[in-house]
Amino acid sequence: MDDFQTGLVELLPRLRRFARILRPHDADAQDLVQQTVERALASRRGFKTGTRLDSWTFTIMRRIAIDDGRARQRWGRVLTPEDEATARVPDAAQADEGLRADARLVRDAIHALPEDQKHAVALVLVEGLSYAEAAQVLGVPAGTLTSRLVRGRQTLMQTLAEQGVTG
């Protein structure tokens, strides 16, 4: 191991401690540490000698946590929307319960899609990228992306209709 790798290994206890602050659940904190170390190793050319390795890796960890938090919020807004229908239901708690149940079914249906369709659906329908942007991210022609998206939407609509999820 070189000095950089040795420094990362020595930082692991501190990284774990910081991760537990950012992610209260132990498994999430461990995942965050792993992502941080992976990104640090992949980005080591960006590390400047003389810079503090701990500050550099903590910055990486914080950015990963922020990005993950934003992604979770987007998924939460997409998969557990509040709408006018909620206000018309006499018992809002029951409405929220129904929405959460539907959201879980939608989430599970998305996760059950083949990888190529799942990625197309996630980038266009969840993340809001244009077809051209999503095609570029996936490294495929726009027509291929469109085909994957159409098949993914059809599968989602069929799966959700079979499970009684409407609208």
C-alpha positions as CSV (number, residue, x, y, z in Angstrom):
1,M,0.0,0.0,0.0
2,D,1.2,3.5,-0.8
3,D,0.9,6.5,1.6
4,F,-2.5,7.5,0.1
5,Q,-4.1,4.1,0.7
6,T,-2.5,3.9,4.2
7,G,-3.9,7.3,5.1
8,L,-7.4,6.2,4.0
9,V,-7.1,3.0,6.1
10,E,-6.1,5.1,9.1
11,L,-9.0,7.4,8.5
12,L,-11.6,4.7,8.5
13,P,-12.6,5.0,12.2
14,R,-13.1,8.8,11.8
15,L,-15.0,8.3,8.6
16,R,-17.3,5.8,10.3
17,R,-17.9,8.2,13.1
18,F,-18.8,11.1,10.7
19,A,-20.9,8.8,8.6
20,R,-23.0,7.9,11.7
21,I,-23.8,11.5,12.2
22,L,-24.9,11.9,8.6
23,R,-26.7,8.6,8.5
24,P,-28.2,7.4,11.8
25,H,-28.8,3.8,10.6
26,D,-25.7,1.7,10.9
27,A,-26.1,0.0,7.5
28,D,-26.6,3.4,5.7
29,A,-23.5,4.8,7.5
30,Q,-21.4,1.8,6.4
31,D,-22.6,2.2,2.9
32,L,-21.6,5.9,3.0
33,V,-18.1,5.0,4.2
34,Q,-17.7,2.5,1.4
35,Q,-18.9,5.0,-1.2
36,T,-16.5,7.6,0.2
37,V,-13.5,5.4,0.1
38,E,-14.4,4.2,-3.4
39,R,-14.8,7.7,-4.7
40,A,-11.6,8.8,-2.9
41,L,-9.7,6.0,-4.6
42,A,-11.2,6.8,-8.0
43,S,-10.5,10.5,-7.6
44,R,-7.0,10.2,-6.0
45,R,-5.5,12.1,-9.0
46,G,-7.5,15.1,-7.8
47,F,-5.9,15.0,-4.4
48,K,-3.1,17.5,-4.0
49,T,-0.1,16.6,-1.9
50,G,0.1,18.8,1.1
51,T,-3.7,18.9,1.4
52,R,-5.3,17.3,4.5
53,L,-6.5,13.8,3.5
54,D,-9.2,13.9,6.3
55,S,-10.7,17.2,5.1
56,W,-10.7,16.0,1.5
57,T,-12.4,12.7,2.3
58,F,-14.9,14.3,4.7
59,T,-15.8,16.7,1.9
60,I,-16.4,13.8,-0.4
61,M,-18.5,12.1,2.2
62,R,-20.6,15.2,2.8
63,R,-21.2,15.6,-0.9
64,I,-22.3,12.0,-1.3
65,A,-24.7,12.4,1.6
66,I,-26.1,15.6,0.2
67,D,-26.6,14.0,-3.3
68,D,-28.2,10.9,-1.8
69,G,-30.5,13.1,0.4
70,R,-31.6,15.0,-2.7
71,A,-32.2,11.9,-4.6
72,R,-34.3,10.4,-1.8
73,Q,-36.3,13.6,-1.6
74,R,-37.0,13.5,-5.3
75,W,-38.1,9.8,-5.0
76,G,-40.2,10.7,-2.0
77,R,-42.0,13.5,-3.9
78,V,-42.6,11.3,-7.0
79,L,-43.7,8.2,-5.1
80,T,-45.6,9.8,-2.2
81,P,-47.3,12.8,-3.7
82,E,-49.8,15.0,-1.9
83,D,-52.6,16.1,-4.2
84,E,-56.1,17.5,-4.1
85,A,-57.5,14.0,-3.7
86,T,-55.9,13.8,-0.3
87,A,-57.8,16.9,0.8
88,R,-61.2,15.5,-0.3
89,V,-60.8,12.3,1.7
90,P,-62.7,12.6,5.1
91,D,-59.8,11.0,7.1
92,A,-56.5,12.4,5.9
93,A,-54.6,9.6,7.8
94,Q,-56.4,7.0,5.7
95,A,-55.6,9.0,2.5
96,D,-52.0,9.2,3.4
97,E,-52.0,5.4,4.2
98,G,-53.5,4.7,0.8
99,L,-51.0,7.0,-0.9
100,R,-48.1,5.3,0.9
101,A,-49.3,1.9,-0.1
102,D,-49.7,2.9,-3.7
103,A,-46.2,4.6,-3.6
104,R,-44.7,1.3,-2.3
105,L,-46.4,-0.6,-5.2
106,V,-45.1,2.0,-7.7
107,R,-41.6,1.8,-6.2
108,D,-41.6,-2.0,-6.3
109,A,-42.9,-2.0,-9.9
110,I,-40.1,0.3,-11.0
111,H,-37.5,-1.8,-9.2
112,A,-38.9,-4.9,-10.9
113,L,-38.3,-3.5,-14.4
114,P,-35.4,-4.8,-16.5
115,E,-32.3,-2.6,-15.8
116,D,-32.4,-0.8,-19.1
117,Q,-36.1,0.1,-18.7
118,K,-35.6,1.0,-15.1
119,H,-32.8,3.4,-15.9
120,A,-34.8,5.1,-18.7
121,V,-37.9,5.4,-16.5
122,A,-35.8,6.8,-13.6
123,L,-34.0,9.4,-15.6
124,V,-36.9,10.6,-17.6
125,L,-40.0,10.1,-15.4
126,V,-38.4,10.5,-12.0
127,E,-35.4,12.8,-12.5
128,G,-37.0,14.8,-15.2
129,L,-34.3,14.6,-17.8
130,S,-35.1,15.2,-21.5
131,Y,-35.0,12.2,-23.8
132,A,-31.8,13.6,-25.3
133,E,-30.1,14.1,-21.9
134,A,-31.2,10.7,-20.7
135,A,-29.9,9.1,-23.9
136,Q,-26.6,10.8,-23.4
137,V,-26.3,9.7,-19.8
138,L,-27.0,6.1,-20.7
139,G,-24.8,6.3,-23.8
140,V,-27.5,5.1,-26.2
141,P,-29.2,6.6,-29.2
142,A,-32.4,8.6,-28.5
143,G,-34.5,6.0,-30.4
144,T,-33.2,3.3,-28.1
145,L,-34.0,5.3,-25.0
146,T,-37.5,6.1,-26.4
147,S,-38.1,2.3,-27.0
148,R,-36.9,1.4,-23.5
149,L,-39.1,4.1,-22.0
150,V,-42.2,3.1,-23.9
151,R,-41.7,-0.6,-22.8
152,G,-41.0,0.5,-19.2
153,R,-44.2,2.7,-19.1
154,Q,-46.3,-0.1,-20.6
155,T,-45.0,-2.6,-18.1
156,L,-45.5,-0.2,-15.2
157,M,-49.1,0.6,-16.3
158,Q,-50.0,-3.1,-16.7
159,T,-48.4,-4.1,-13.4
160,L,-50.0,-1.2,-11.5
161,A,-53.4,-1.9,-13.1
162,E,-53.2,-5.5,-12.1
163,Q,-52.5,-4.4,-8.5
164,G,-55.4,-1.9,-8.5
165,V,-53.3,1.3,-8.5
166,T,-55.1,4.0,-10.6
167,G,-54.3,7.5,-11.8
